[in-house]
Amino acid sequence: MHYTGTIWRPPYEATSLLLEVTAGCTHHKCKFCTLYNDLPFKFKLSPFEDIEADLKEASVIYKRWGGFRSNRVFLTGANPFVLSFEKLMDISHLIHKYLPNVKTIGSFARITDVTPKTDEQLQKLHEAGYDGLTIGIETGDDEALAFMNKGYKASDIVAQCKRLDKAGIHYSFFYLTSISGAGRGEIGAKATAEICNQLHPIEVGANMLTIYPDSELYQEILHGNWKEESEIEKYKEIRTLVANLEIPTIFGALGASNAFQLQGELPKDKKKLLSILDEIIDTVSEDELKKYRDSVYHL
């Protein structure tokens, strides 16, 4: 299999076949992000010969495993959904040729990856198997989105995800706790809940901002332009997000950036999740949480 650099996937894609079709990120301007700093390029499309070779290899391996079949493929890279409609369709045809049992194809995606595709194209992509995108919306706080150079506004999240809803393409959100900065966390959480409540994310997954010296955000901090929330503030922010989510969805905080792993179904488990968060806020010290944050040397 051809893989380039560190391969990232959501926790819930653990059983999916990871197929590299892109490497890097087309945007690569978010001030907090260091995930693709190990690559010598910004973004690259895999040669179709490599994609086909990997699918052939996966097919052979599955046969050796005595009938095991993965019914889902996850395309790796920061935002493979940026590829043109034609390229995504070609990739789908290759996947179904070599792995006929595959039912769905997922990937990371940016909001701006959806914009240039027509409604008809989105519908055809869904029919070709594309479903279950993971979108790092980060926040619904326009001030934070602008400062972090995300390249879209909260209104764009609503507009483009409604188009995905119309096409039948399901999606999950990543929320980045602390992206709004010290004193603004609960503002960002409420704004994000307001966005989510207009949409139909399968899951809202919270990750905690962890700042590394090779990020642009680190330099902003050194220059006094931005201040990180305390660790306790971050948990208060997550509590505010959970409390204000009114849609049926799964809430999770499962990544390595979270000192405590949480998951529950909303609205059924809301009281339980809030109770756990209250216990963390009331009983775990800032020093203990900070010690964990400092131990996260790489996400």
C-alpha positions as CSV (number, residue, x, y, z in Angstrom):
1,M,0.0,0.0,0.0
2,H,1.2,3.5,-0.8
3,Y,1.1,5.9,2.2
4,T,2.7,9.3,2.6
5,G,3.6,10.8,5.9
6,T,1.4,10.4,9.0
7,I,-2.0,8.9,8.2
8,W,-4.9,10.5,10.0
9,R,-8.4,9.0,10.4
10,P,-11.4,9.6,12.7
11,P,-11.8,7.1,15.5
12,Y,-15.0,5.6,14.0
13,E,-13.1,4.7,10.7
14,A,-11.0,2.1,12.5
15,T,-12.4,-0.8,10.5
16,S,-12.4,1.0,7.1
17,L,-9.8,0.3,4.4
18,L,-7.5,3.3,4.3
19,L,-6.9,4.2,0.7
20,E,-4.5,7.1,-0.1
21,V,-5.8,9.2,-3.0
22,T,-4.4,12.5,-1.8
23,A,-1.7,13.6,0.6
24,G,-1.6,17.0,2.4
25,C,-4.2,19.8,2.5
26,T,-5.3,22.1,-0.3
27,H,-5.9,24.9,2.2
28,H,-2.9,24.5,4.6
29,K,-3.5,27.9,6.1
30,C,-5.2,27.3,9.5
31,K,-3.1,28.9,12.1
32,F,-3.5,26.1,14.7
33,C,-2.8,23.1,12.3
34,T,0.5,21.2,12.2
35,L,-0.9,17.9,11.0
36,Y,0.8,18.0,7.6
37,N,4.0,19.8,8.4
38,D,6.0,16.7,7.9
39,L,5.2,16.7,4.1
40,P,7.6,18.4,1.7
41,F,4.6,19.6,-0.4
42,K,1.2,21.3,0.3
43,F,-1.1,18.8,-1.5
44,K,-0.7,16.0,-4.0
45,L,-3.0,13.7,-5.9
46,S,-1.9,10.1,-5.9
47,P,-1.2,8.6,-9.4
48,F,-4.1,6.5,-10.5
49,E,-1.7,3.6,-11.1
50,D,-0.9,3.7,-7.3
51,I,-4.6,3.8,-6.3
52,E,-5.3,0.8,-8.6
53,A,-2.3,-1.1,-7.3
54,D,-3.4,-0.6,-3.7
55,L,-6.9,-1.8,-4.5
56,K,-5.5,-4.9,-6.2
57,E,-3.3,-5.5,-3.1
58,A,-6.3,-5.1,-0.7
59,S,-8.4,-7.5,-2.8
60,V,-5.6,-10.2,-2.6
61,I,-5.2,-9.7,1.1
62,Y,-8.9,-10.0,1.8
63,K,-9.0,-13.3,-0.1
64,R,-6.1,-14.6,2.0
65,W,-8.0,-13.7,5.1
66,G,-10.6,-16.2,4.3
67,G,-13.5,-14.2,3.2
68,F,-13.1,-11.1,5.4
69,R,-14.6,-8.2,3.5
70,S,-14.5,-4.5,4.4
71,N,-17.6,-2.8,3.3
72,R,-16.2,0.7,3.7
73,V,-13.2,2.6,2.2
74,F,-11.9,5.8,3.8
75,L,-9.9,8.0,1.5
76,T,-6.9,9.5,3.3
77,G,-5.5,13.0,3.1
78,A,-6.8,16.2,4.7
79,N,-9.6,16.8,2.1
80,P,-9.9,14.3,-0.8
81,F,-13.4,15.5,-1.4
82,V,-11.8,18.6,-3.0
83,L,-11.1,16.4,-6.1
84,S,-13.3,17.1,-9.1
85,F,-16.5,15.2,-9.6
86,E,-14.9,13.3,-12.5
87,K,-11.9,12.2,-10.4
88,L,-14.1,11.1,-7.5
89,M,-16.3,9.1,-9.8
90,D,-13.2,7.4,-11.4
91,I,-12.0,6.5,-7.9
92,S,-15.4,5.1,-7.0
93,H,-15.4,2.9,-10.2
94,L,-11.9,1.5,-9.3
95,I,-13.0,0.8,-5.7
96,H,-16.1,-1.1,-6.8
97,K,-14.1,-3.0,-9.5
98,Y,-11.7,-4.5,-7.1
99,L,-13.7,-4.5,-3.9
100,P,-17.3,-5.2,-5.0
101,N,-18.5,-5.6,-1.4
102,V,-17.7,-1.9,-0.6
103,K,-21.0,-0.1,0.1
104,T,-19.7,3.4,1.2
105,I,-16.7,5.7,0.6
106,G,-15.8,8.3,3.2
107,S,-13.1,11.0,3.6
108,F,-12.2,14.1,5.4
109,A,-13.7,17.2,3.7
110,R,-13.6,21.0,3.9
111,I,-16.8,23.0,3.6
112,T,-15.2,24.6,0.6
113,D,-14.9,21.2,-1.1
114,V,-18.6,21.0,-1.4
115,T,-19.2,24.4,-2.9
116,P,-18.1,23.9,-6.5
117,K,-20.0,20.7,-7.0
118,T,-23.5,21.0,-8.4
119,D,-26.5,19.4,-6.6
120,E,-26.8,16.9,-9.4
121,Q,-23.1,15.9,-9.0
122,L,-23.5,15.5,-5.2
123,Q,-26.5,13.3,-5.9
124,K,-24.5,11.1,-8.3
125,L,-21.5,11.0,-5.9
126,H,-23.9,9.7,-3.2
127,E,-25.2,7.0,-5.7
128,A,-21.6,6.1,-6.4
129,G,-21.1,5.3,-2.7
130,Y,-19.8,8.6,-1.2
131,D,-21.3,8.9,2.3
132,G,-20.2,9.7,5.8
133,L,-17.8,12.6,5.3
134,T,-15.9,14.0,8.3
135,I,-15.9,17.8,8.2
136,G,-13.7,19.8,10.5
137,I,-16.0,22.8,10.9
138,E,-14.0,23.7,14.1
139,T,-16.6,26.2,15.3
140,G,-19.6,28.4,14.4
141,D,-17.9,31.5,15.8
142,D,-17.2,33.7,12.8
143,E,-14.6,35.8,14.6
144,A,-12.6,32.7,15.4
145,L,-13.0,31.3,11.9
146,A,-11.6,34.5,10.4
147,F,-8.7,34.8,12.9
148,M,-7.7,31.1,12.3
149,N,-7.9,31.5,8.5
150,K,-10.4,28.7,8.0
151,G,-11.5,30.1,4.7
152,Y,-15.3,30.1,5.2
153,K,-18.0,31.5,7.5
154,A,-20.6,29.9,9.7
155,S,-23.3,30.6,7.1
156,D,-21.3,28.6,4.6
157,I,-21.4,25.6,6.9
158,V,-25.2,25.7,7.0
159,A,-25.5,26.3,3.3
160,Q,-23.2,23.6,2.1
161,C,-24.3,21.0,4.6
162,K,-27.9,21.5,3.7
163,R,-26.8,20.6,0.1
164,L,-25.3,17.4,1.5
165,D,-28.5,16.7,3.3
166,K,-30.4,17.2,0.1
167,A,-28.1,14.8,-1.8
168,G,-28.4,12.2,1.0
169,I,-24.7,12.4,1.9
170,H,-24.3,12.0,5.7
171,Y,-21.5,13.8,7.5
172,S,-20.0,14.2,11.0
173,F,-18.4,17.3,12.5
174,F,-15.2,17.9,14.3
175,Y,-15.4,20.7,16.8
176,L,-12.2,22.3,18.1
177,T,-12.5,23.2,21.7
178,S,-10.7,26.5,22.7
179,I,-10.5,27.8,19.1
180,S,-12.3,31.0,20.2
181,G,-9.6,31.8,22.8
182,A,-9.7,32.6,26.4
183,G,-12.9,34.2,27.6
184,R,-14.8,33.3,24.4
185,G,-15.1,29.5,24.7
186,E,-18.8,29.4,25.7
187,I,-19.6,32.0,23.0
188,G,-18.1,29.7,20.4
189,A,-19.8,26.7,21.8
190,K,-23.3,28.3,21.7
191,A,-22.6,29.6,18.1
192,T,-21.6,26.1,17.1
193,A,-24.6,24.5,18.7
194,E,-26.8,27.0,16.8
195,I,-25.2,25.9,13.5
196,C,-25.5,22.2,14.3
197,N,-29.1,22.5,15.4
198,Q,-30.0,23.6,11.8
199,L,-28.3,20.5,10.3
200,H,-28.1,16.7,10.6
201,P,-24.6,15.6,11.6
202,I,-24.4,12.0,12.5
203,E,-21.8,12.9,15.1
204,V,-20.3,16.0,16.7
205,G,-16.8,15.1,17.8
206,A,-14.9,17.4,20.1
207,N,-11.2,17.7,20.0
208,M,-9.2,20.0,22.3
209,L,-6.8,22.5,20.7
210,T,-3.2,21.6,21.5
211,I,-0.7,24.2,20.4
212,Y,2.7,23.3,19.0
213,P,5.7,25.6,18.5
214,D,5.7,25.0,14.7
215,S,2.2,26.4,14.3
216,E,1.4,30.0,13.2
217,L,-0.9,30.2,16.3
218,Y,2.1,29.8,18.6
219,Q,3.6,32.9,17.1
220,E,0.4,34.8,17.5
221,I,0.5,33.9,21.2
222,L,4.1,35.1,21.5
223,H,3.1,38.4,20.0
224,G,0.2,38.8,22.4
225,N,-2.5,38.5,19.7
226,W,-4.3,35.5,21.1
227,K,-4.6,33.7,24.5
228,E,-5.5,30.0,25.1
229,E,-8.2,29.0,27.4
230,S,-7.4,27.2,30.7
231,E,-8.0,23.5,30.7
232,I,-11.0,23.9,33.0
233,E,-12.4,26.5,30.6
234,K,-12.2,24.0,27.9
235,Y,-14.4,21.5,29.8
236,K,-16.8,24.3,30.6
237,E,-16.9,25.0,26.8
238,I,-17.7,21.4,26.0
239,R,-20.4,21.4,28.6
240,T,-22.0,24.4,27.0
241,L,-21.9,22.8,23.6
242,V,-23.5,19.6,24.9
243,A,-26.1,21.5,26.8
244,N,-27.1,23.6,23.7
245,L,-27.3,20.8,21.2
246,E,-31.0,20.1,20.5
247,I,-30.7,17.6,17.6
248,P,-30.5,13.8,17.7
249,T,-26.8,13.1,17.2
250,I,-23.9,11.3,18.8
251,F,-21.6,13.4,20.8
252,G,-18.0,12.2,21.2
253,A,-14.7,13.3,22.6
254,L,-12.5,10.4,21.8
255,G,-9.3,11.8,20.3
256,A,-5.9,11.8,22.0
257,S,-6.3,15.6,22.7
258,N,-9.0,14.8,25.2
259,A,-7.8,13.9,28.7
260,F,-11.2,12.2,29.3
261,Q,-13.0,10.0,26.7
262,L,-16.7,10.8,26.4
263,Q,-19.4,9.5,24.1
264,G,-23.2,9.4,24.2
265,E,-26.3,9.6,22.2
266,L,-28.3,12.9,22.2
267,P,-30.8,13.7,23.6
268,K,-30.9,10.3,25.4
269,D,-27.6,10.6,27.2
270,K,-27.4,14.4,27.6
271,K,-28.0,14.4,31.4
272,K,-25.3,11.7,31.8
273,L,-22.8,13.5,29.7
274,L,-23.4,16.8,31.6
275,S,-23.0,15.0,34.9
276,I,-19.7,13.6,33.8
277,L,-18.5,17.0,32.6
278,D,-19.6,18.6,35.9
279,E,-17.7,16.1,37.8
280,I,-14.5,16.8,35.8
281,I,-14.9,20.5,36.2
282,D,-15.5,20.2,40.0
283,T,-13.0,17.6,40.9
284,V,-10.1,17.6,38.5
285,S,-7.4,20.3,39.0
286,E,-6.1,22.6,36.4
287,D,-2.6,21.4,37.1
288,E,-3.6,17.8,36.4
289,L,-5.3,18.7,33.2
290,K,-2.4,20.9,32.1
291,K,0.0,18.0,32.8
292,Y,-2.0,15.9,30.4
293,R,-2.0,18.6,27.7
294,D,1.8,19.0,28.0
295,S,2.1,15.2,27.5
296,V,0.4,15.2,24.1
297,Y,3.5,15.6,22.1
298,H,1.8,14.8,18.8
299,L,-1.8,14.4,17.9
